[in-house]
Amino acid sequence: MDSTPAISELKLSFIRAQVRILSESLEPPENWRSYAVQSEEDLSDKVVEDALHKLNDAIKKHIRIAYPSQAIHQTVQQIVILYWDAVKQEIQNPYHGKGIKKSIDLSNHEDIAKLPLSLEDQSASEEDKRRYQRLRERLSDLDRRRTQRQQRLNQLRQLEHLLQPFKQPQKNIQPNLIVRDGELTQELEKMRMLVARVGGRIGQKKRKRDDGKESNTAYSLGSEQRLEALLDMT
């Protein structure tokens, strides 16, 4: 969620800060007597404090009358309306027939694309117009090259994203490879043990058959039953 404050909030905060500054109590500097105007009657500290107290009260009353909360909000609303009116006018006609305004963002692709082909300021000299064309062409070329590099950067970032699993090969890749303690190695070890046990059973059956000790009932079993008996590991 975007936490950027709105224009009205910024203006309201600024105006309130300025009102607080204006409403702060006035205090004379410590060495004010050294540069005060000489008079026949010496001012006592009590007289000065009373005068400042009355002055600060008058300032606070003026602030409450001149800058009430409602007036501040109305001022902010007027500022916001004027701001957006200026923005709309700038969007509709950013150049106003007077060349390039200082508010134009020359680093923005859309603003660069909107630049007029020639300088429209009637008071500009021929040299200024030629210089504008050269600078505009140069700016357009730089913007085109920046766009190409941005596209290349996006491609590289996509490749980087695809290569993310290779940054942790021990976790993401090696479990599928033939390495010590890998998953594939463990499965191959199980298969080797199974093959050895099956081979032992086959050899045992062959020896019984050669010695004539194998029961004839074994040959009467079906192929599936004999296979189950051969692979019986219990």
Helices and strands as residue ranges (DSSP letters): H 7-22, H 32-35, H 45-66, H 69-92, H 109-113, H 126-162, G 164-167, H 169-172, G 174-176, H 183-210, G 216-220, H 223-230
